[in-house]
Amino acid sequence: MNTTLLLDRDGAIATLTLNRPASLNTLDSEMIDALIAHSSALAADDSIRCVIIKGAGRHFMAGGDIRSFANELADLPSDRRHHFTRMVEHMHAAIENLQRMPHPVLASVHGAVAGFGLSLMCACDLAIAAESSYFTSAYRHLGLTPDGGASYTLPRLVGLKKAMEIVLLGERFDAAEALRLGLVNRVVAETELDAATHQLALALATGPAIALRNGKRLINQSLSQSLSAQLLSEAESFGACSASEDFAEGVHAFLEKRTPHFGGK
């Protein structure tokens, strides 16, 4: 049984917990397989309204399992190249699952958010961080370049020059800087992280599902679309949402001066 990634359900909220706390939740082959399998299954589950990703123990994720990397050093460089290329290509399926799944994905981070941990957080739609969190791309310290889509998400989140700095220098920065850069949406005291995460997830899970899913899709596709194509997508989405029961509920609630109760239809 694979226990490196735990899946819990609370109604429409699914929580994935990175579960290698003794190793700072570093990514190994079992966790990669579990992350791909769970993210694929959750993406196809229409009853889900929000997915949370968090880490067990004192850290979110400190990157890849360097001890397992060391096991490959005895191999020929050509063999290492083949092994790590295939490994990274395999785990990238999980990143694509998170980006493409219709439900909003919320990262809840604390402690170390490094290497693939930073990439994983950036692949999520929203992120909330404990004040104690610290962040680094870290790859350069191992003579490596980013994986997990960091070279794609970082320039889009923080701009080209800052992305260059994060990747090329590999310096550590704190939660306040991550908030300033737009890498996280909110920073809270560590003792408040679980409650704040649940509150944010609940807001997503009880929202108008079609509107939130379409909103995620529109934002994600916008950077590769022309203005005309994006305007057309917006019009089509607006029309689709207007045909939903949630739209009718939202209008009635506004006119009746009450909180809407969305059913996701």
C-alpha atoms as an extended CHARMM CRD file, in Angstrom:
* protein
*
       265  EXT
         1         1  MET       CA              0.0000000000        0.0000000000        0.0000000000  PROA      1               0.0000000000
         2         2  ASN       CA              1.3740000000        3.4040000000       -1.0170000000  PROA      2               0.0000000000
         3         3  THR       CA              1.2690000000        5.7270000000        2.0140000000  PROA      3               0.0000000000
         4         4  THR       CA              3.5670000000        8.4660000000        0.6940000000  PROA      4               0.0000000000
         5         5  LEU       CA              0.5050000000       10.4750000000       -0.3650000000  PROA      5               0.0000000000
         6         6  LEU       CA             -2.7020000000       10.3780000000        1.6530000000  PROA      6               0.0000000000
         7         7  LEU       CA             -6.1430000000       11.1640000000        0.2260000000  PROA      7               0.0000000000
         8         8  ASP       CA             -8.9590000000       12.3530000000        2.4750000000  PROA      8               0.0000000000
         9         9  ARG       CA            -12.4810000000       13.4740000000        1.5780000000  PROA      9               0.0000000000
        10        10  ASP       CA            -14.6420000000       15.9310000000        3.4720000000  PROA      10              0.0000000000
        11        11  GLY       CA            -17.7620000000       16.3230000000        1.3850000000  PROA      11              0.0000000000
        12        12  ALA       CA            -16.7870000000       18.0970000000       -1.8310000000  PROA      12              0.0000000000
        13        13  ILE       CA            -13.2690000000       18.8820000000       -0.5580000000  PROA      13              0.0000000000
        14        14  ALA       CA            -10.4320000000       16.4280000000       -1.2730000000  PROA      14              0.0000000000
        15        15  THR       CA             -7.1110000000       16.7470000000        0.5640000000  PROA      15              0.0000000000
        16        16  LEU       CA             -3.8390000000       15.2780000000       -0.6610000000  PROA      16              0.0000000000
        17        17  THR       CA             -1.1990000000       15.1150000000        2.0720000000  PROA      17              0.0000000000
        18        18  LEU       CA              2.4510000000       14.6110000000        1.1550000000  PROA      18              0.0000000000
        19        19  ASN       CA              3.4030000000       12.0010000000        3.7170000000  PROA      19              0.0000000000
        20        20  ARG       CA              7.1560000000       11.4960000000        4.0700000000  PROA      20              0.0000000000
        21        21  PRO       CA              7.6660000000       13.8080000000        7.0660000000  PROA      21              0.0000000000
        22        22  ALA       CA             10.9110000000       12.1440000000        8.2200000000  PROA      22              0.0000000000
        23        23  SER       CA             12.3920000000       13.0350000000        4.8040000000  PROA      23              0.0000000000
        24        24  LEU       CA             10.8760000000       16.5460000000        4.6640000000  PROA      24              0.0000000000
        25        25  ASN       CA              8.2840000000       15.1380000000        2.2420000000  PROA      25              0.0000000000
        26        26  THR       CA             10.8910000000       14.8820000000       -0.4910000000  PROA      26              0.0000000000
        27        27  LEU       CA              9.6200000000       13.4230000000       -3.7280000000  PROA      27              0.0000000000
        28        28  ASP       CA             10.4400000000        9.7800000000       -4.4520000000  PROA      28              0.0000000000
        29        29  SER       CA              9.1670000000        7.3580000000       -7.1010000000  PROA      29              0.0000000000
        30        30  GLU       CA              6.2900000000        6.0900000000       -4.9560000000  PROA      30              0.0000000000
        31        31  MET       CA              5.0700000000        9.6100000000       -4.2390000000  PROA      31              0.0000000000
        32        32  ILE       CA              5.3230000000       10.4600000000       -7.9450000000  PROA      32              0.0000000000
        33        33  ASP       CA              3.1520000000        7.4620000000       -8.8650000000  PROA      33              0.0000000000
        34        34  ALA       CA              0.6240000000        8.2880000000       -6.1490000000  PROA      34              0.0000000000
        35        35  LEU       CA              0.4700000000       11.9560000000       -7.1350000000  PROA      35              0.0000000000
        36        36  ILE       CA             -0.2250000000       11.0240000000      -10.7590000000  PROA      36              0.0000000000
        37        37  ALA       CA             -2.8580000000        8.4320000000       -9.8300000000  PROA      37              0.0000000000
        38        38  HSD       CA             -4.7050000000       10.5850000000       -7.2970000000  PROA      38              0.0000000000
        39        39  SER       CA             -4.6410000000       13.7670000000       -9.3770000000  PROA      39              0.0000000000
        40        40  SER       CA             -5.9740000000       11.8580000000      -12.3850000000  PROA      40              0.0000000000
        41        41  ALA       CA             -8.7950000000       10.2970000000      -10.3690000000  PROA      41              0.0000000000
        42        42  LEU       CA             -9.7460000000       13.5900000000       -8.7240000000  PROA      42              0.0000000000
        43        43  ALA       CA             -9.7720000000       15.3990000000      -12.0590000000  PROA      43              0.0000000000
        44        44  ALA       CA            -12.3940000000       12.9540000000      -13.3110000000  PROA      44              0.0000000000
        45        45  ASP       CA            -14.5530000000       13.1210000000      -10.1500000000  PROA      45              0.0000000000
        46        46  ASP       CA            -17.3970000000       15.5660000000      -10.7750000000  PROA      46              0.0000000000
        47        47  SER       CA            -18.4220000000       15.5210000000       -7.1130000000  PROA      47              0.0000000000
        48        48  ILE       CA            -15.2050000000       17.3100000000       -6.1250000000  PROA      48              0.0000000000
        49        49  ARG       CA            -15.3400000000       21.0900000000       -5.7550000000  PROA      49              0.0000000000
        50        50  CYS       CA            -11.8630000000       21.8100000000       -4.3360000000  PROA      50              0.0000000000
        51        51  VAL       CA             -8.5510000000       19.9680000000       -3.8990000000  PROA      51              0.0000000000
        52        52  ILE       CA             -6.0870000000       20.8610000000       -1.1370000000  PROA      52              0.0000000000
        53        53  ILE       CA             -2.4120000000       19.8680000000       -1.2660000000  PROA      53              0.0000000000
        54        54  LYS       CA             -0.4410000000       20.0520000000        1.9630000000  PROA      54              0.0000000000
        55        55  GLY       CA              2.5030000000       18.4160000000        3.7240000000  PROA      55              0.0000000000
        56        56  ALA       CA              2.6310000000       16.2410000000        6.8310000000  PROA      56              0.0000000000
        57        57  GLY       CA              4.9820000000       17.1540000000        9.6590000000  PROA      57              0.0000000000
        58        58  ARG       CA              7.0610000000       20.3170000000        9.7620000000  PROA      58              0.0000000000
        59        59  HSD       CA              7.4130000000       20.9840000000        6.0350000000  PROA      59              0.0000000000
        60        60  PHE       CA              5.4660000000       21.1480000000        2.7800000000  PROA      60              0.0000000000
        61        61  MET       CA              8.1480000000       19.6660000000        0.4980000000  PROA      61              0.0000000000
        62        62  ALA       CA             11.9180000000       20.0990000000        0.3530000000  PROA      62              0.0000000000
        63        63  GLY       CA             12.2380000000       18.9650000000       -3.2810000000  PROA      63              0.0000000000
        64        64  GLY       CA             13.4600000000       15.6900000000       -4.7160000000  PROA      64              0.0000000000
        65        65  ASP       CA             14.9610000000       12.8370000000       -2.7220000000  PROA      65              0.0000000000
        66        66  ILE       CA             18.6800000000       13.5480000000       -3.1400000000  PROA      66              0.0000000000
        67        67  ARG       CA             19.6440000000       10.2720000000       -1.4760000000  PROA      67              0.0000000000
        68        68  SER       CA             17.9040000000        8.4340000000       -4.2910000000  PROA      68              0.0000000000
        69        69  PHE       CA             19.7420000000       10.6740000000       -6.7700000000  PROA      69              0.0000000000
        70        70  ALA       CA             23.0300000000        9.5150000000       -5.2490000000  PROA      70              0.0000000000
        71        71  ASN       CA             22.1910000000        5.9180000000       -6.1410000000  PROA      71              0.0000000000
        72        72  GLU       CA             22.4230000000        6.8510000000       -9.8190000000  PROA      72              0.0000000000
        73        73  LEU       CA             25.9210000000        8.3670000000       -9.6360000000  PROA      73              0.0000000000
        74        74  ALA       CA             27.6270000000        5.0320000000      -10.3070000000  PROA      74              0.0000000000
        75        75  ASP       CA             25.8940000000        4.8090000000      -13.6890000000  PROA      75              0.0000000000
        76        76  LEU       CA             27.3450000000        6.1330000000      -16.9170000000  PROA      76              0.0000000000
        77        77  PRO       CA             26.4040000000        9.7550000000      -17.6920000000  PROA      77              0.0000000000
        78        78  SER       CA             24.3940000000        8.5750000000      -20.6960000000  PROA      78              0.0000000000
        79        79  ASP       CA             22.4270000000        6.1890000000      -18.4810000000  PROA      79              0.0000000000
        80        80  ARG       CA             21.8380000000        8.9190000000      -15.8960000000  PROA      80              0.0000000000
        81        81  ARG       CA             20.6020000000       11.2250000000      -18.6190000000  PROA      81              0.0000000000
        82        82  HSD       CA             18.1010000000        8.6370000000      -19.8190000000  PROA      82              0.0000000000
        83        83  HSD       CA             16.9490000000        7.7680000000      -16.2860000000  PROA      83              0.0000000000
        84        84  PHE       CA             16.3270000000       11.3190000000      -15.0980000000  PROA      84              0.0000000000
        85        85  THR       CA             14.7770000000       12.4780000000      -18.3670000000  PROA      85              0.0000000000
        86        86  ARG       CA             12.2420000000        9.6480000000      -18.1860000000  PROA      86              0.0000000000
        87        87  MET       CA             11.6360000000       10.2580000000      -14.4730000000  PROA      87              0.0000000000
        88        88  VAL       CA             10.8690000000       13.9450000000      -14.9500000000  PROA      88              0.0000000000
        89        89  GLU       CA              8.6970000000       13.3120000000      -17.9960000000  PROA      89              0.0000000000
        90        90  HSD       CA              6.7260000000       10.7920000000      -15.9430000000  PROA      90              0.0000000000
        91        91  MET       CA              6.1240000000       13.0610000000      -12.9590000000  PROA      91              0.0000000000
        92        92  HSD       CA              5.1000000000       15.9530000000      -15.1880000000  PROA      92              0.0000000000
        93        93  ALA       CA              1.8390000000       14.0850000000      -15.7940000000  PROA      93              0.0000000000
        94        94  ALA       CA              0.8200000000       15.1020000000      -12.2630000000  PROA      94              0.0000000000
        95        95  ILE       CA              1.4890000000       18.7830000000      -12.9660000000  PROA      95              0.0000000000
        96        96  GLU       CA             -0.6380000000       18.6250000000      -16.1050000000  PROA      96              0.0000000000
        97        97  ASN       CA             -3.4080000000       16.8950000000      -14.1600000000  PROA      97              0.0000000000
        98        98  LEU       CA             -3.4740000000       19.7230000000      -11.6010000000  PROA      98              0.0000000000
        99        99  GLN       CA             -3.4920000000       22.4310000000      -14.2480000000  PROA      99              0.0000000000
       100       100  ARG       CA             -6.1480000000       20.7680000000      -16.3750000000  PROA      100             0.0000000000
       101       101  MET       CA             -8.5050000000       19.4400000000      -13.7200000000  PROA      101             0.0000000000
       102       102  PRO       CA            -11.6870000000       21.5380000000      -13.5960000000  PROA      102             0.0000000000
       103       103  HSD       CA            -11.6790000000       21.9660000000       -9.8210000000  PROA      103             0.0000000000
       104       104  PRO       CA             -9.6550000000       24.7240000000       -8.1300000000  PROA      104             0.0000000000
       105       105  VAL       CA             -6.5030000000       23.4220000000       -6.4110000000  PROA      105             0.0000000000
       106       106  LEU       CA             -5.2860000000       25.0610000000       -3.2020000000  PROA      106             0.0000000000
       107       107  ALA       CA             -1.7500000000       24.6570000000       -1.8650000000  PROA      107             0.0000000000
       108       108  SER       CA             -1.4130000000       24.9660000000        1.9110000000  PROA      108             0.0000000000
       109       109  VAL       CA              2.2870000000       25.3420000000        2.6970000000  PROA      109             0.0000000000
       110       110  HSD       CA              4.5370000000       25.6240000000        5.7160000000  PROA      110             0.0000000000
       111       111  GLY       CA              8.2150000000       25.0690000000        6.4610000000  PROA      111             0.0000000000
       112       112  ALA       CA             10.3680000000       24.2490000000        3.4470000000  PROA      112             0.0000000000
       113       113  VAL       CA              8.9040000000       24.8810000000       -0.0080000000  PROA      113             0.0000000000
       114       114  ALA       CA             11.8870000000       24.0030000000       -2.1710000000  PROA      114             0.0000000000
       115       115  GLY       CA             12.7060000000       22.5400000000       -5.5690000000  PROA      115             0.0000000000
       116       116  PHE       CA              9.7810000000       20.4880000000       -6.8120000000  PROA      116             0.0000000000
       117       117  GLY       CA              7.8650000000       21.6950000000       -3.7430000000  PROA      117             0.0000000000
       118       118  LEU       CA              8.0090000000       25.2450000000       -5.1270000000  PROA      118             0.0000000000
       119       119  SER       CA              7.0470000000       23.9720000000       -8.5850000000  PROA      119             0.0000000000
       120       120  LEU       CA              4.1120000000       22.0300000000       -7.1250000000  PROA      120             0.0000000000
       121       121  MET       CA              2.8590000000       25.0570000000       -5.2230000000  PROA      121             0.0000000000
       122       122  CYS       CA              3.1150000000       27.2290000000       -8.3410000000  PROA      122             0.0000000000
       123       123  ALA       CA              1.1020000000       24.6440000000      -10.3060000000  PROA      123             0.0000000000
       124       124  CYS       CA             -1.8080000000       25.0900000000       -7.9020000000  PROA      124             0.0000000000
       125       125  ASP       CA             -4.4590000000       27.7330000000       -8.5430000000  PROA      125             0.0000000000
       126       126  LEU       CA             -4.2380000000       29.3400000000       -5.1170000000  PROA      126             0.0000000000
       127       127  ALA       CA             -1.7240000000       29.1560000000       -2.2810000000  PROA      127             0.0000000000
       128       128  ILE       CA             -1.8840000000       29.9830000000        1.4160000000  PROA      128             0.0000000000
       129       129  ALA       CA              1.3130000000       29.9980000000        3.4650000000  PROA      129             0.0000000000
       130       130  ALA       CA              2.2820000000       29.9290000000        7.1190000000  PROA      130             0.0000000000
       131       131  GLU       CA              4.5010000000       32.8000000000        8.2680000000  PROA      131             0.0000000000
       132       132  SER       CA              7.2230000000       30.2350000000        8.9690000000  PROA      132             0.0000000000
       133       133  SER       CA              7.3850000000       29.1060000000        5.3190000000  PROA      133             0.0000000000
       134       134  TYR       CA             10.5560000000       29.6010000000        3.3230000000  PROA      134             0.0000000000
       135       135  PHE       CA             11.0160000000       29.2010000000       -0.3880000000  PROA      135             0.0000000000
       136       136  THR       CA             13.8560000000       28.4140000000       -2.7890000000  PROA      136             0.0000000000
       137       137  SER       CA             14.1610000000       26.9650000000       -6.2520000000  PROA      137             0.0000000000
       138       138  ALA       CA             17.3190000000       25.1220000000       -5.0650000000  PROA      138             0.0000000000
       139       139  TYR       CA             18.0380000000       23.3760000000       -8.3720000000  PROA      139             0.0000000000
       140       140  ARG       CA             21.2440000000       25.2900000000       -9.1100000000  PROA      140             0.0000000000
       141       141  HSD       CA             22.7590000000       24.0000000000       -5.8520000000  PROA      141             0.0000000000
       142       142  LEU       CA             22.6540000000       20.4900000000       -7.3470000000  PROA      142             0.0000000000
       143       143  GLY       CA             23.7370000000       21.5780000000      -10.8080000000  PROA      143             0.0000000000
       144       144  LEU       CA             20.2010000000       21.1190000000      -12.1310000000  PROA      144             0.0000000000
       145       145  THR       CA             17.5030000000       23.1380000000      -13.8550000000  PROA      145             0.0000000000
       146       146  PRO       CA             13.8490000000       23.4010000000      -12.7530000000  PROA      146             0.0000000000
       147       147  ASP       CA             11.2180000000       20.7340000000      -13.3010000000  PROA      147             0.0000000000
       148       148  GLY       CA              7.5620000000       20.5580000000      -12.3880000000  PROA      148             0.0000000000
       149       149  GLY       CA              6.7560000000       23.4770000000      -14.6840000000  PROA      149             0.0000000000
       150       150  ALA       CA              8.6110000000       26.1220000000      -12.6560000000  PROA      150             0.0000000000
       151       151  SER       CA             10.2080000000       27.5990000000      -15.7760000000  PROA      151             0.0000000000
       152       152  TYR       CA              6.6590000000       28.0370000000      -17.1270000000  PROA      152             0.0000000000
       153       153  THR       CA              4.8300000000       29.2980000000      -14.0310000000  PROA      153             0.0000000000
       154       154  LEU       CA              7.4650000000       31.5150000000      -12.4080000000  PROA      154             0.0000000000
       155       155  PRO       CA              7.8080000000       34.0520000000      -15.2660000000  PROA      155             0.0000000000
       156       156  ARG       CA              4.0190000000       34.2670000000      -15.4490000000  PROA      156             0.0000000000
       157       157  LEU       CA              3.6670000000       34.7890000000      -11.6890000000  PROA      157             0.0000000000
       158       158  VAL       CA              6.5980000000       37.0620000000      -10.8470000000  PROA      158             0.0000000000
       159       159  GLY       CA              7.8980000000       38.3810000000      -14.1770000000  PROA      159             0.0000000000
       160       160  LEU       CA             10.9210000000       37.4280000000      -16.2490000000  PROA      160             0.0000000000
       161       161  LYS       CA             13.6860000000       39.1820000000      -14.2930000000  PROA      161             0.0000000000
       162       162  LYS       CA             12.5190000000       37.9270000000      -10.8940000000  PROA      162             0.0000000000
       163       163  ALA       CA             12.0620000000       34.4100000000      -12.2540000000  PROA      163             0.0000000000
       164       164  MET       CA             15.6510000000       34.5650000000      -13.5060000000  PROA      164             0.0000000000
       165       165  GLU       CA             16.8050000000       35.5990000000      -10.0330000000  PROA      165             0.0000000000
       166       166  ILE       CA             14.8920000000       32.8150000000       -8.2920000000  PROA      166             0.0000000000
       167       167  VAL       CA             16.2560000000       30.1490000000      -10.6640000000  PROA      167             0.0000000000
       168       168  LEU       CA             19.7950000000       31.4010000000      -11.3410000000  PROA      168             0.0000000000
       169       169  LEU       CA             20.6920000000       32.4280000000       -7.7850000000  PROA      169             0.0000000000
       170       170  GLY       CA             18.6220000000       29.9230000000       -5.8350000000  PROA      170             0.0000000000
       171       171  GLU       CA             18.3710000000       32.2190000000       -2.8270000000  PROA      171             0.0000000000
       172       172  ARG       CA             15.9870000000       31.5570000000        0.0180000000  PROA      172             0.0000000000
       173       173  PHE       CA             13.1230000000       33.9970000000        0.6770000000  PROA      173             0.0000000000
       174       174  ASP       CA             10.3880000000       34.1470000000        3.2760000000  PROA      174             0.0000000000
       175       175  ALA       CA              6.5960000000       34.1200000000        3.2170000000  PROA      175             0.0000000000
       176       176  ALA       CA              6.2970000000       37.9040000000        3.2420000000  PROA      176             0.0000000000
       177       177  GLU       CA              8.4000000000       38.0900000000        0.0650000000  PROA      177             0.0000000000
       178       178  ALA       CA              6.4110000000       35.2480000000       -1.5170000000  PROA      178             0.0000000000
       179       179  LEU       CA              3.2460000000       37.2430000000       -0.8410000000  PROA      179             0.0000000000
       180       180  ARG       CA              4.7570000000       40.4280000000       -2.2600000000  PROA      180             0.0000000000
       181       181  LEU       CA              5.8010000000       38.5710000000       -5.4140000000  PROA      181             0.0000000000
       182       182  GLY       CA              2.3760000000       37.0190000000       -5.9020000000  PROA      182             0.0000000000
       183       183  LEU       CA              3.5520000000       33.4430000000       -5.3790000000  PROA      183             0.0000000000
       184       184  VAL       CA              1.0570000000       32.9980000000       -2.5360000000  PROA      184             0.0000000000
       185       185  ASN       CA             -2.3290000000       34.6070000000       -1.9710000000  PROA      185             0.0000000000
       186       186  ARG       CA             -2.3480000000       34.8080000000        1.8040000000  PROA      186             0.0000000000
       187       187  VAL       CA              0.0350000000       34.4630000000        4.7440000000  PROA      187             0.0000000000
       188       188  VAL       CA             -1.2050000000       33.4410000000        8.1860000000  PROA      188             0.0000000000
       189       189  ALA       CA              0.2810000000       32.3880000000       11.5100000000  PROA      189             0.0000000000
       190       190  GLU       CA              1.2730000000       28.7130000000       11.4870000000  PROA      190             0.0000000000
       191       191  THR       CA             -1.2450000000       27.9640000000       14.2310000000  PROA      191             0.0000000000
       192       192  GLU       CA             -3.9810000000       29.3550000000       11.9910000000  PROA      192             0.0000000000
       193       193  LEU       CA             -2.9520000000       27.6090000000        8.7640000000  PROA      193             0.0000000000
       194       194  ASP       CA             -5.3190000000       24.6340000000        8.9640000000  PROA      194             0.0000000000
       195       195  ALA       CA             -8.3460000000       26.7620000000        9.8690000000  PROA      195             0.0000000000
       196       196  ALA       CA             -7.5610000000       29.3850000000        7.2050000000  PROA      196             0.0000000000
       197       197  THR       CA             -7.0360000000       26.6650000000        4.6080000000  PROA      197             0.0000000000
       198       198  HSD       CA            -10.3580000000       25.0530000000        5.4510000000  PROA      198             0.0000000000
       199       199  GLN       CA            -12.1600000000       28.4010000000        5.3160000000  PROA      199             0.0000000000
       200       200  LEU       CA            -10.7450000000       29.1510000000        1.8630000000  PROA      200             0.0000000000
       201       201  ALA       CA            -11.4670000000       25.6200000000        0.6020000000  PROA      201             0.0000000000
       202       202  LEU       CA            -15.0240000000       25.8520000000        1.9010000000  PROA      202             0.0000000000
       203       203  ALA       CA            -15.5340000000       29.1320000000        0.0220000000  PROA      203             0.0000000000
       204       204  LEU       CA            -14.4450000000       27.3580000000       -3.1710000000  PROA      204             0.0000000000
       205       205  ALA       CA            -16.4270000000       24.1870000000       -2.4880000000  PROA      205             0.0000000000
       206       206  THR       CA            -19.6850000000       26.0550000000       -1.8280000000  PROA      206             0.0000000000
       207       207  GLY       CA            -19.2910000000       28.4440000000       -4.7560000000  PROA      207             0.0000000000
       208       208  PRO       CA            -20.9530000000       28.2060000000       -8.1920000000  PROA      208             0.0000000000
       209       209  ALA       CA            -19.0860000000       25.2000000000       -9.5920000000  PROA      209             0.0000000000
       210       210  ILE       CA            -19.5690000000       25.8970000000      -13.2960000000  PROA      210             0.0000000000
       211       211  ALA       CA            -18.5200000000       29.5290000000      -12.9180000000  PROA      211             0.0000000000
       212       212  LEU       CA            -15.4360000000       28.6620000000      -10.8720000000  PROA      212             0.0000000000
       213       213  ARG       CA            -14.3740000000       25.8740000000      -13.2260000000  PROA      213             0.0000000000
       214       214  ASN       CA            -14.8610000000       28.0720000000      -16.2720000000  PROA      214             0.0000000000
       215       215  GLY       CA            -13.0300000000       30.9130000000      -14.5430000000  PROA      215             0.0000000000
       216       216  LYS       CA            -10.0320000000       28.6740000000      -13.9150000000  PROA      216             0.0000000000
       217       217  ARG       CA            -10.0390000000       27.5320000000      -17.5300000000  PROA      217             0.0000000000
       218       218  LEU       CA            -10.3350000000       31.0820000000      -18.8960000000  PROA      218             0.0000000000
       219       219  ILE       CA             -7.4380000000       32.3730000000      -16.8050000000  PROA      219             0.0000000000
       220       220  ASN       CA             -5.1870000000       29.4230000000      -17.6540000000  PROA      220             0.0000000000
       221       221  GLN       CA             -5.7890000000       29.6780000000      -21.3990000000  PROA      221             0.0000000000
       222       222  SER       CA             -5.5550000000       33.4720000000      -21.5810000000  PROA      222             0.0000000000
       223       223  LEU       CA             -1.7670000000       33.7020000000      -21.8870000000  PROA      223             0.0000000000
       224       224  SER       CA             -1.7250000000       31.6310000000      -25.0590000000  PROA      224             0.0000000000
       225       225  GLN       CA             -4.8060000000       33.1970000000      -26.6790000000  PROA      225             0.0000000000
       226       226  SER       CA             -5.2750000000       36.2510000000      -28.8490000000  PROA      226             0.0000000000
       227       227  LEU       CA             -7.5890000000       38.9410000000      -27.4900000000  PROA      227             0.0000000000
       228       228  SER       CA            -10.2650000000       38.0550000000      -30.0400000000  PROA      228             0.0000000000
       229       229  ALA       CA            -10.1360000000       34.3490000000      -29.1600000000  PROA      229             0.0000000000
       230       230  GLN       CA            -10.2620000000       35.1160000000      -25.4450000000  PROA      230             0.0000000000
       231       231  LEU       CA            -13.2180000000       37.4580000000      -25.8530000000  PROA      231             0.0000000000
       232       232  LEU       CA            -15.0610000000       34.7120000000      -27.7140000000  PROA      232             0.0000000000
       233       233  SER       CA            -14.2560000000       32.2280000000      -24.9280000000  PROA      233             0.0000000000
       234       234  GLU       CA            -15.5380000000       34.6990000000      -22.3480000000  PROA      234             0.0000000000
       235       235  ALA       CA            -18.7890000000       35.1700000000      -24.2300000000  PROA      235             0.0000000000
       236       236  GLU       CA            -19.3180000000       31.4210000000      -24.5680000000  PROA      236             0.0000000000
       237       237  SER       CA            -18.5640000000       30.8410000000      -20.8850000000  PROA      237             0.0000000000
       238       238  PHE       CA            -20.8250000000       33.6850000000      -19.7700000000  PROA      238             0.0000000000
       239       239  GLY       CA            -23.6550000000       32.2130000000      -21.8270000000  PROA      239             0.0000000000
       240       240  ALA       CA            -23.0720000000       28.7150000000      -20.4460000000  PROA      240             0.0000000000
       241       241  CYS       CA            -23.0730000000       30.0040000000      -16.8650000000  PROA      241             0.0000000000
       242       242  SER       CA            -26.2940000000       31.9640000000      -17.4720000000  PROA      242             0.0000000000
       243       243  ALA       CA            -28.0500000000       28.6910000000      -18.3110000000  PROA      243             0.0000000000
       244       244  SER       CA            -27.1680000000       27.1780000000      -14.9280000000  PROA      244             0.0000000000
       245       245  GLU       CA            -29.2900000000       26.8940000000      -11.7990000000  PROA      245             0.0000000000
       246       246  ASP       CA            -26.5230000000       28.6480000000       -9.8890000000  PROA      246             0.0000000000
       247       247  PHE       CA            -27.0160000000       31.7540000000      -12.0300000000  PROA      247             0.0000000000
       248       248  ALA       CA            -30.7210000000       31.8370000000      -11.2150000000  PROA      248             0.0000000000
       249       249  GLU       CA            -29.9400000000       31.3400000000       -7.5270000000  PROA      249             0.0000000000
       250       250  GLY       CA            -27.3560000000       34.1320000000       -7.5880000000  PROA      250             0.0000000000
       251       251  VAL       CA            -29.7770000000       36.6000000000       -9.1600000000  PROA      251             0.0000000000
       252       252  HSD       CA            -32.6200000000       35.7040000000       -6.7870000000  PROA      252             0.0000000000
       253       253  ALA       CA            -30.2960000000       35.9480000000       -3.7620000000  PROA      253             0.0000000000
       254       254  PHE       CA            -29.0880000000       39.3870000000       -4.8570000000  PROA      254             0.0000000000
       255       255  LEU       CA            -32.6140000000       40.7070000000       -5.3080000000  PROA      255             0.0000000000
       256       256  GLU       CA            -33.7560000000       39.1730000000       -2.0280000000  PROA      256             0.0000000000
       257       257  LYS       CA            -30.6890000000       40.5210000000       -0.1810000000  PROA      257             0.0000000000
       258       258  ARG       CA            -29.5710000000       37.1070000000        1.1040000000  PROA      258             0.0000000000
       259       259  THR       CA            -26.5510000000       34.8340000000        0.7780000000  PROA      259             0.0000000000
       260       260  PRO       CA            -26.8100000000       32.5690000000       -2.2850000000  PROA      260             0.0000000000
       261       261  HSD       CA            -26.8530000000       28.8080000000       -1.8000000000  PROA      261             0.0000000000
       262       262  PHE       CA            -25.2110000000       27.3440000000       -4.8790000000  PROA      262             0.0000000000
       263       263  GLY       CA            -25.8940000000       23.7340000000       -5.7830000000  PROA      263             0.0000000000
       264       264  GLY       CA            -23.3030000000       23.3730000000       -8.5240000000  PROA      264             0.0000000000
       265       265  LYS       CA            -25.8140000000       22.7890000000      -11.3410000000  PROA      265             0.0000000000
